[in-house]
């Protein structure tokens, strides 16, 4: 009975994580780029795969399937980290457009 409870909790956790990652992909409120979005997609599919594998075969009778699903999750995490790194590196470069200063010019604020 204990093993079945642990299995059910794991499946529920994987479903919740897959749903949260899918929400982040589909929600316009999450401001991310292309690389983090691909990472979130891989994470969502990987966790959904893990839930499906555990639901279908109980305690992972096929380790290759489990390894492939975990590879998707780890690849997604890697893409998320790469996207974060690219974003933080780009934010150090303050490239400004002329339209960024339009508000100051209209209200008579001196930029220098």
Backbone as CSV, one residue per row, in Angstrom:
resi,resn,N_x,N_y,N_z,CA_x,CA_y,CA_z,C_x,C_y,C_z
1,UNK,0.817,-1.201,0.000,0.000,0.000,0.000,0.861,1.265,0.000
2,UNK,1.969,1.243,0.732,2.848,2.396,0.784,3.436,2.729,-0.579
3,UNK,3.827,1.703,-1.327,4.405,1.922,-2.647,3.397,2.556,-3.594
4,UNK,2.152,2.138,-3.492,1.121,2.722,-4.352,0.886,4.192,-4.016
5,UNK,0.964,4.539,-2.744,0.795,5.930,-2.333,1.946,6.789,-2.845
6,UNK,3.161,6.304,-2.735,4.328,7.035,-3.239,4.226,7.213,-4.748
7,UNK,3.808,6.177,-5.447,3.627,6.261,-6.896,2.573,7.303,-7.252
8,UNK,1.454,7.307,-6.541,0.392,8.278,-6.820,0.852,9.703,-6.545
9,UNK,1.610,9.907,-5.480,2.123,11.252,-5.175,3.104,11.704,-6.248
10,UNK,3.970,10.798,-6.722,4.906,11.140,-7.785,4.182,11.501,-9.067
11,UNK,3.200,10.722,-9.447,2.441,11.004,-10.666,1.722,12.340,-10.542
12,UNK,1.114,12.598,-9.389,0.421,13.869,-9.178,1.394,15.048,-9.259
13,UNK,2.581,14.891,-8.674,3.585,15.956,-8.732,4.031,16.210,-10.164
14,UNK,4.247,15.154,-10.940,4.658,15.319,-12.335,3.565,15.981,-13.164
15,UNK,2.329,15.632,-12.905,1.220,16.260,-13.637,1.129,17.746,-13.291
16,UNK,1.280,18.077,-12.006,1.238,19.487,-11.604,2.404,20.279,-12.203
17,UNK,3.589,19.697,-12.216,4.743,20.383,-12.804,4.585,20.552,-14.308
18,UNK,4.056,19.544,-14.982,3.818,19.655,-16.423,2.775,20.715,-16.718
19,UNK,1.739,20.786,-15.887,0.690,21.790,-16.072,1.228,23.197,-15.824
20,UNK,2.043,23.357,-14.798,2.611,24.677,-14.509,3.534,25.139,-15.638
21,UNK,4.346,24.236,-16.173,5.228,24.606,-17.278,4.424,24.917,-18.537
22,UNK,3.366,24.153,-18.794,2.521,24.427,-19.959,1.808,25.766,-19.801
23,UNK,1.376,26.090,-18.587,0.748,27.395,-18.355,1.734,28.516,-18.646
24,UNK,2.986,28.332,-18.210,3.999,29.363,-18.449,4.272,29.533,-19.939
25,UNK,4.173,28.455,-20.701,4.376,28.545,-22.154,3.230,29.304,-22.804
26,UNK,2.013,29.010,-22.389,0.836,29.558,-23.062,0.393,30.910,-22.538
27,UNK,0.843,31.291,-21.358,0.371,32.531,-20.750,1.099,33.745,-21.325
28,UNK,0.338,34.767,-21.723,1.007,35.987,-22.179,1.598,36.796,-21.015
29,UNK,1.235,36.455,-19.789,1.756,37.184,-18.625,3.215,36.838,-18.344
30,UNK,3.683,35.692,-18.841,5.066,35.287,-18.625,5.904,35.878,-19.742
31,UNK,6.800,36.788,-19.370,7.641,37.479,-20.338,8.949,36.712,-20.495
32,UNK,9.014,35.891,-21.532,10.225,35.126,-21.778,10.562,35.186,-23.261
33,UNK,11.722,34.721,-23.598,12.151,34.730,-24.984,11.944,33.372,-25.632
34,UNK,12.540,33.201,-26.784,12.381,31.961,-27.541,13.099,30.807,-26.844
35,UNK,14.314,31.027,-26.384,15.097,29.949,-25.764,14.428,29.466,-24.469
36,UNK,14.033,30.357,-23.546,13.338,29.857,-22.353,11.996,29.194,-22.674
37,UNK,11.307,29.689,-23.701,10.029,29.068,-24.070,10.253,27.634,-24.549
38,UNK,11.312,27.400,-25.341,11.634,26.035,-25.758,11.988,25.172,-24.551
39,UNK,12.696,25.753,-23.592,13.014,25.020,-22.375,11.766,24.636,-21.594
40,UNK,10.826,25.555,-21.487,9.573,25.254,-20.776,8.761,24.182,-21.504
41,UNK,8.796,24.213,-22.828,8.087,23.184,-23.593,8.700,21.816,-23.320
42,UNK,10.031,21.737,-23.356,10.684,20.460,-23.067,10.395,19.984,-21.649
43,UNK,10.407,20.897,-20.697,10.114,20.526,-19.311,8.684,20.002,-19.189
44,UNK,7.740,20.689,-19.813,6.347,20.260,-19.743,6.165,18.875,-20.361
45,UNK,6.742,18.669,-21.539,6.615,17.360,-22.190,7.339,16.276,-21.402
46,UNK,8.488,16.608,-20.822,9.226,15.628,-20.037,8.473,15.188,-18.791
47,UNK,7.899,16.148,-18.065,7.134,15.782,-16.870,5.848,15.039,-17.231
48,UNK,5.214,15.432,-18.337,4.026,14.690,-18.784,4.414,13.261,-19.160
49,UNK,5.573,13.107,-19.806,6.050,11.767,-20.146,6.347,10.938,-18.912
50,UNK,6.959,11.556,-17.915,7.232,10.840,-16.670,5.944,10.376,-15.999
51,UNK,4.945,11.251,-15.976,3.657,10.864,-15.380,3.029,9.718,-16.164
52,UNK,3.101,9.796,-17.482,2.534,8.725,-18.312,3.265,7.402,-18.138
53,UNK,4.588,7.463,-18.054,5.376,6.237,-17.883,5.050,5.578,-16.548
54,UNK,5.008,6.384,-15.483,4.722,5.806,-14.163,3.283,5.316,-14.062
55,UNK,2.359,6.007,-14.729,0.967,5.563,-14.692,0.784,4.269,-15.470
56,UNK,1.472,4.166,-16.597,1.300,3.003,-17.471,1.990,1.760,-16.919
57,UNK,3.219,1.920,-16.449,3.979,0.721,-16.106,4.272,0.574,-14.620
58,UNK,3.668,1.385,-13.792,3.937,1.271,-12.365,5.331,1.753,-12.048
59,UNK,6.133,0.923,-11.459,7.478,1.336,-11.046,8.477,1.113,-12.165
60,UNK,8.423,1.961,-13.177,9.367,2.095,-14.295,9.992,0.771,-14.727
61,UNK,9.189,-0.052,-15.367,9.699,-1.319,-15.862,10.661,-1.107,-17.029
62,UNK,10.572,0.023,-17.702,11.475,0.314,-18.808,12.300,1.550,-18.464
63,UNK,13.529,1.327,-18.064,14.387,2.431,-17.633,14.760,3.336,-18.795
64,UNK,14.758,2.812,-20.035,15.086,3.651,-21.188,14.048,4.752,-21.388
65,UNK,12.783,4.423,-21.224,11.736,5.443,-21.351,11.866,6.496,-20.263
66,UNK,12.145,6.045,-19.068,12.326,6.973,-17.952,13.526,7.890,-18.201
67,UNK,14.596,7.327,-18.727,15.781,8.121,-19.042,15.516,9.144,-20.135
68,UNK,14.731,8.792,-21.130,14.409,9.735,-22.205,13.559,10.894,-21.694
69,UNK,12.605,10.576,-20.834,11.765,11.639,-20.271,12.585,12.569,-19.384
70,UNK,13.487,11.997,-18.597,14.346,12.824,-17.745,15.319,13.658,-18.577
71,UNK,15.760,13.119,-19.723,16.621,13.881,-20.615,15.882,15.116,-21.147
72,UNK,14.598,14.962,-21.431,13.808,16.121,-21.869,13.721,17.164,-20.759
73,UNK,13.502,16.732,-19.544,13.420,17.667,-18.417,14.766,18.370,-18.217
74,UNK,15.853,17.605,-18.237,17.175,18.201,-18.031,17.563,19.122,-19.186
75,UNK,17.217,18.751,-20.413,17.469,19.629,-21.549,16.684,20.927,-21.437
76,UNK,15.447,20.833,-20.976,14.636,22.031,-20.767,15.200,22.938,-19.702
77,UNK,15.695,22.352,-18.628,16.324,23.151,-17.571,17.573,23.834,-18.111
78,UNK,18.331,23.108,-18.922,19.518,23.707,-19.534,19.161,24.878,-20.438
79,UNK,18.094,24.741,-21.225,17.665,25.850,-22.081,17.152,27.031,-21.265
80,UNK,16.472,26.755,-20.157,16.039,27.842,-19.278,17.236,28.610,-18.726
81,UNK,18.251,27.886,-18.292,19.450,28.541,-17.777,20.171,29.324,-18.863
82,UNK,20.230,28.768,-20.075,20.850,29.480,-21.179,20.083,30.757,-21.505
83,UNK,18.765,30.684,-21.526,17.953,31.875,-21.773,18.136,32.924,-20.696
84,UNK,18.219,32.492,-19.443,18.447,33.439,-18.348,19.807,34.094,-18.500
85,UNK,20.817,33.288,-18.845,22.162,33.825,-19.022,22.209,34.841,-20.163
86,UNK,21.561,34.521,-21.268,21.527,35.457,-22.393,20.803,36.749,-22.031
87,UNK,19.725,36.626,-21.288,18.964,37.818,-20.909,19.739,38.704,-19.939
88,UNK,20.390,38.106,-18.958,21.151,38.914,-18.003,22.379,39.523,-18.663
89,UNK,22.976,38.815,-19.583,24.134,39.365,-20.284,23.718,40.528,-21.177
90,UNK,22.569,40.398,-21.817,22.075,41.452,-22.695,21.631,42.674,-21.902
91,UNK,21.162,42.486,-20.674,20.667,43.628,-19.893,21.806,44.520,-19.417
92,UNK,23.031,44.000,-19.385,24.172,44.836,-19.016,24.486,45.847,-20.114
93,UNK,24.145,45.523,-21.352,24.316,46.429,-22.477,23.083,47.304,-22.588
94,UNK,23.179,48.545,-22.246,22.032,49.440,-22.306,21.940,50.046,-23.700
95,UNK,21.358,49.280,-24.602,21.126,49.791,-25.951,19.794,50.517,-25.933
96,UNK,19.828,51.780,-26.221,18.618,52.596,-26.151,18.169,52.990,-27.551
97,UNK,16.875,53.048,-27.700,16.286,53.554,-28.936,15.929,55.018,-28.728
98,UNK,15.768,55.724,-29.812,15.375,57.134,-29.710,14.007,57.280,-29.056
99,UNK,13.142,56.307,-29.235,11.803,56.409,-28.648,11.838,56.276,-27.134
100,UNK,12.902,55.704,-26.580,13.019,55.607,-25.124,13.135,56.983,-24.482
101,UNK,13.657,57.942,-25.219,13.883,59.279,-24.691,12.766,60.246,-25.072
102,UNK,11.769,59.789,-25.812,10.700,60.681,-26.272,9.912,61.250,-25.097
103,UNK,9.684,60.461,-24.061,8.922,60.910,-22.908,9.661,62.054,-22.202
104,UNK,10.950,61.952,-22.060,11.730,62.999,-21.405,11.736,64.273,-22.230
105,UNK,11.843,64.168,-23.538,11.899,65.346,-24.391,10.559,66.102,-24.369
106,UNK,9.461,65.388,-24.299,8.149,66.043,-24.277,7.915,66.840,-23.005
107,UNK,8.454,66.363,-21.910,8.212,67.012,-20.627,9.342,67.937,-20.196
108,UNK,10.273,68.175,-21.107,11.332,69.137,-20.836,12.391,68.654,-19.876
109,UNK,12.545,67.359,-19.732,13.577,66.835,-18.854,14.862,66.714,-19.651
110,UNK,15.928,67.237,-19.095,17.214,67.182,-19.764,17.839,65.822,-19.567
111,UNK,18.278,65.207,-20.635,18.861,63.882,-20.570,20.298,63.880,-20.107
112,UNK,20.959,64.982,-20.020,22.387,64.960,-19.715,22.668,65.557,-18.426
